Amino acid sequence: MTSRLSHQTLLAALLLAAATALPFLAGDYYVQFAAKAILLAMLALSLNLVVGYGGLVSMCHAAFFGLAGYLLAFMTPESGGASIWLSLPVTLAVVAAVAAVIGVLSLRTRGVYFIMVTLAFGEMLFYLFHDTKIGGGSDGLYIYFKPEIALAGVTLVDLESHRSFYYVTLACLLGTAALVRALVGSPFGHALVAAKSNERRALSLGFPVFRVRLAAFVISAMIAALAGFFSAAQFGFIAPQVLGWHMSATALVMVVLGGLSSILGPIAGALALLGLEELLKSSFEQWKLVKGLIIIALVFALPGGLQQLLGLLLPERAKDEIKPAVNAVPEVAPHV
């Protein structure tokens, strides 16, 4: 056990050291690319909270991601950047409220019906911005200034600097990963996994399944919104396509590619998918076809996702990622 923990700690330390040193070793293009990958990793991590741990395949998380970008655009004045102390909390609060409404309605369904309902809500938000002038229609909106992190008129962090922006996104990823890890290791996470494993049994044991799933759905939406907020700030542009189901499907591919019910899995899946796309774009004209074939091959070769590779190096790691709560509660009658 001690040896396994030391190996995991060493691996985590090496990855963190590499991520911290990246801006000093690579050019601006790669620093910006890494920041983009980190933000999409946050989106995948947020989706994995409800898919991997909750068993709820949501197809509207891109809507939360894109909605956050539009909210930033609305709150950014023409003369300068929006204050992050105001714009970010407002964005998270609005997205949480929207997610709560969607969650209350969609979580009353199960299986494929849940997928259809969340897909429908996502498409509703897409067409709200695409077919109306609320957010510039299909042309989208430009964000000419990045949010300002200032206190008493003194700039604390200049987000116009690629290096500073990268470190802010890295801090957000580390913070959200720590949050998700704490959640899934808490009684809340045990209840969420128990409901996924056997909903009837969880209900019979007194778990408030609906409230737990709703809370997980809202929290995951807020993490997606955090990623969308900084993604819109990075590119200075937000368009309806970001809210579409294609984006949600891409996030789902990242989760499956990296590995379900894991903290590092979705992060690895996002980095691998974006890195693969970047490599193939410069090598093949029909790079999307090649990418699809490679992903299919990886799924067959590694059914547990990329985290399975780490499991080969640390065989006992996967067993300790999370213990389903259904195994931690007392046995009940066979008919339950």
C-alpha positions in Angstrom: 0.0 0.0 0.0 2.7 2.5 1.0 4.7 1.7 -2.2 1.6 2.2 -4.4 0.8 5.5 -2.7 4.4 6.7 -3.1 4.3 5.8 -6.9 1.0 7.7 -7.3 2.4 10.7 -5.4 5.5 10.7 -7.5 3.6 10.5 -10.7 1.3 13.3 -9.7 4.3 15.4 -8.7 6.0 14.8 -12.0 2.9 15.8 -14.0 2.4 18.9 -11.9 6.1 19.9 -12.3 5.8 19.4 -16.1 2.6 21.5 -16.3 4.2 24.2 -14.2 7.4 24.3 -16.3 5.6 24.3 -19.7 5.4 28.1 -20.2 9.1 28.4 -19.7 9.9 25.6 -22.2 7.4 26.2 -25.0 6.4 29.1 -27.2 3.2 31.1 -27.0 1.3 28.9 -29.4 1.8 25.8 -27.3 1.1 27.7 -24.1 -2.2 28.8 -25.6 -2.9 25.3 -26.9 -2.2 23.9 -23.4 -4.6 26.4 -21.8 -7.3 25.4 -24.3 -6.7 21.7 -23.5 -6.9 22.4 -19.8 -10.3 24.2 -20.2 -11.7 21.3 -22.2 -10.4 18.9 -19.6 -12.4 20.8 -17.0 -15.5 20.4 -19.2 -14.8 16.6 -19.5 -14.2 16.4 -15.7 -17.5 18.1 -15.1 -19.4 15.7 -17.3 -17.7 12.7 -15.7 -19.2 13.7 -12.4 -22.7 12.9 -13.7 -21.8 10.3 -16.3 -19.0 8.3 -14.6 -20.1 8.5 -11.0 -23.8 9.2 -11.4 -24.6 7.1 -14.5 -26.4 10.0 -16.1 -25.4 10.6 -19.7 -26.0 14.3 -20.1 -26.0 15.8 -23.6 -26.5 19.5 -22.6 -23.2 20.2 -20.8 -21.9 22.2 -23.8 -24.9 24.5 -23.3 -23.6 25.4 -19.8 -20.1 25.8 -21.2 -21.3 28.1 -24.0 -23.9 30.0 -21.9 -21.1 31.0 -19.5 -19.2 32.5 -22.5 -22.3 34.5 -23.6 -22.8 35.8 -20.0 -19.2 37.0 -20.0 -19.7 38.8 -23.4 -22.9 40.5 -22.0 -21.1 41.7 -18.9 -17.9 43.0 -20.7 -18.1 46.7 -21.3 -16.8 48.3 -24.5 -14.1 50.3 -22.7 -12.4 47.5 -20.8 -12.5 44.1 -19.3 -15.2 42.9 -16.9 -14.3 42.6 -13.2 -13.8 38.9 -12.5 -15.0 39.5 -8.9 -18.5 40.3 -10.3 -18.7 38.6 -13.7 -17.6 35.1 -12.6 -19.9 34.8 -9.6 -22.8 36.1 -11.6 -22.0 33.6 -14.4 -21.8 30.7 -12.1 -25.0 31.7 -10.3 -27.0 32.0 -13.6 -25.7 28.8 -15.0 -26.5 27.0 -11.7 -30.1 28.3 -11.8 -30.5 27.2 -15.4 -29.0 23.8 -14.6 -31.4 23.4 -11.6 -34.4 24.0 -13.8 -33.1 21.6 -16.4 -32.2 19.1 -13.8 -35.5 19.2 -11.9 -37.3 18.3 -15.2 -34.8 15.9 -16.8 -33.9 13.9 -13.7 -37.5 12.6 -13.5 -36.6 10.4 -16.6 -34.2 7.5 -16.9 -31.9 6.0 -19.5 -32.3 7.0 -23.1 -35.2 9.4 -22.1 -32.8 11.3 -19.9 -30.4 11.6 -22.8 -33.2 12.8 -25.1 -34.5 15.4 -22.6 -31.0 16.9 -21.9 -30.3 16.9 -25.6 -33.6 18.8 -26.2 -32.7 21.4 -23.6 -29.3 21.8 -25.1 -30.7 22.4 -28.5 -33.2 24.8 -27.2 -30.4 27.0 -25.8 -28.5 26.6 -29.0 -31.4 27.9 -31.2 -32.2 30.6 -28.6 -28.8 32.2 -29.5 -28.6 31.0 -33.1 -32.0 32.1 -34.3 -32.4 35.4 -32.3 -30.5 38.6 -31.9 -29.9 38.0 -28.2 -26.3 37.1 -28.7 -25.6 38.3 -32.2 -27.4 35.4 -33.9 -25.3 32.9 -35.9 -22.4 35.4 -36.0 -21.9 35.3 -32.3 -20.3 38.0 -30.1 -16.7 39.3 -29.7 -15.1 39.9 -26.3 -12.5 42.5 -26.9 -11.1 42.5 -23.4 -10.2 39.7 -21.0 -11.7 39.8 -17.5 -9.7 41.9 -15.0 -8.4 40.4 -11.8 -7.8 43.6 -9.9 -8.1 44.9 -6.4 -8.4 48.6 -5.4 -7.4 49.5 -8.9 -4.2 47.3 -8.8 -4.0 44.5 -11.3 -3.2 41.3 -9.5 -3.0 39.0 -12.6 -2.8 40.2 -16.2 -4.9 37.7 -18.2 -3.6 39.3 -21.4 -0.4 37.5 -20.7 -0.4 34.0 -22.2 1.7 32.7 -19.3 -0.5 34.3 -16.6 -3.7 33.0 -18.3 -2.2 29.5 -18.5 -1.4 29.5 -14.8 -4.9 30.7 -13.9 -6.5 27.9 -16.0 -4.1 25.3 -14.5 -5.1 26.5 -11.0 -8.8 26.2 -11.9 -8.2 22.6 -13.2 -6.4 21.6 -10.0 -9.1 23.2 -7.9 -12.0 21.5 -9.7 -10.1 18.2 -9.7 -9.7 18.5 -5.9 -13.3 19.4 -5.5 -14.5 16.4 -7.5 -12.2 14.1 -5.7 -13.5 15.4 -2.3 -17.1 15.0 -3.5 -16.8 11.4 -4.7 -15.0 10.4 -1.6 -17.6 11.9 0.7 -21.0 10.5 1.8 -22.5 12.6 -1.0 -20.3 10.7 -3.6 -21.1 7.4 -2.0 -24.8 8.1 -2.3 -24.4 9.1 -5.9 -22.5 5.9 -6.8 -25.0 3.8 -4.8 -27.9 5.3 -6.9 -26.0 4.5 -10.0 -25.3 0.9 -9.0 -28.8 0.1 -7.7 -31.3 2.9 -7.4 -34.0 0.9 -5.7 -31.7 -0.4 -3.1 -30.3 3.2 -2.5 -33.9 4.4 -2.0 -34.8 1.6 0.3 -31.8 2.6 2.5 -33.0 6.1 2.7 -30.7 7.9 0.3 -32.3 11.1 -1.2 -31.5 10.0 -4.7 -33.2 12.8 -6.5 -31.6 15.5 -4.5 -28.2 14.0 -4.7 -28.4 13.7 -8.5 -29.7 17.2 -8.8 -26.9 18.6 -6.7 -24.3 16.7 -8.8 -25.9 17.9 -12.0 -25.8 21.6 -10.8 -22.2 21.3 -9.5 -21.1 19.7 -12.7 -22.8 22.5 -14.7 -21.0 25.1 -12.6 -17.6 23.5 -13.4 -18.5 23.5 -17.1 -19.5 27.1 -16.8 -16.1 28.0 -15.2 -14.4 26.3 -18.1 -16.6 28.1 -20.6 -16.1 31.5 -18.9 -12.3 31.3 -19.4 -12.6 29.7 -22.8 -14.6 32.6 -24.1 -12.0 35.0 -22.5 -9.1 33.2 -24.1 -10.5 33.4 -27.7 -12.4 36.7 -27.3 -15.3 35.2 -29.2 -18.4 33.1 -28.5 -20.8 31.6 -31.0 -23.9 29.3 -30.9 -21.9 26.4 -32.2 -20.2 26.1 -28.8 -23.6 25.3 -27.2 -24.4 22.6 -29.8 -24.7 18.8 -29.2 -21.5 18.2 -31.1 -19.6 19.9 -28.3 -21.4 17.8 -25.7 -20.6 14.7 -27.7 -16.9 15.7 -27.9 -16.8 16.0 -24.2 -18.4 12.6 -23.8 -15.8 11.1 -26.1 -13.1 12.6 -23.9 -14.6 11.0 -20.8 -14.9 7.6 -22.4 -11.5 7.8 -24.0 -9.9 8.7 -20.7 -11.9 6.4 -18.5 -15.1 6.6 -16.5 -15.3 7.0 -12.7 -11.8 8.6 -12.5 -10.4 12.0 -11.8 -7.4 11.7 -14.1 -9.3 9.8 -16.8 -11.2 12.7 -18.4 -8.2 15.0 -18.1 -6.1 12.5 -19.9 -8.8 11.9 -22.5 -9.1 15.6 -23.3 -5.3 16.1 -23.6 -5.0 13.0 -25.7 -7.9 13.9 -28.1 -6.7 17.5 -28.6 -3.1 16.3 -29.0 -4.2 13.7 -31.5 -6.2 16.3 -33.5 -3.2 18.7 -33.6 -0.9 15.9 -34.8 -3.3 14.6 -37.5 -4.2 18.0 -38.9 -0.6 18.6 -40.0 -0.3 15.1 -41.5 -3.5 14.0 -43.2 -6.0 15.8 -45.3 -8.8 13.5 -44.1 -7.7 13.8 -40.5 -11.1 13.4 -39.0 -11.5 10.0 -40.6 -8.1 8.9 -39.3 -9.0 10.3 -35.8 -12.2 8.3 -35.7 -10.4 5.0 -36.6 -7.7 5.6 -34.0 -10.4 6.3 -31.3 -12.2 3.1 -32.3 -9.0 1.1 -32.0 -8.2 2.6 -28.6 -11.6 1.8 -27.3 -11.2 -1.8 -28.4 -7.7 -2.1 -27.1 -8.3 -0.2 -23.8 -12.0 -0.7 -22.8 -11.2 0.9 -19.5 -9.9 4.0 -21.2 -6.4 5.6 -21.1 -6.5 5.2 -17.3 -6.1 1.5 -18.0 -2.5 2.2 -19.1 -1.8 3.7 -15.7 -3.4 0.6 -14.2 -0.8 -1.5 -16.0 1.9 0.5 -14.3 0.1 0.6 -10.9 -2.1 -2.5 -10.9 -3.8 -1.7 -7.7 -4.6 1.9 -8.4 -7.8 1.4 -10.3 -9.3 -0.7 -7.5 -8.9 2.2 -5.0 -10.1 5.0 -7.3 -13.5 4.8 -5.7 -15.4 2.1 -3.8 -19.1 2.1 -4.7 -21.2 3.0 -1.8 -23.5 0.0 -2.5 -20.7 -2.2 -1.1 -20.3 0.0 1.9 -23.9 -0.2 3.2 -25.4 -3.1 5.1 -26.9 -6.0 3.1 -30.6 -5.9 2.6 -33.1 -8.6 1.7 -32.6 -10.2 -1.7 -35.9 -9.0 -3.1 -35.0 -5.3 -2.6 
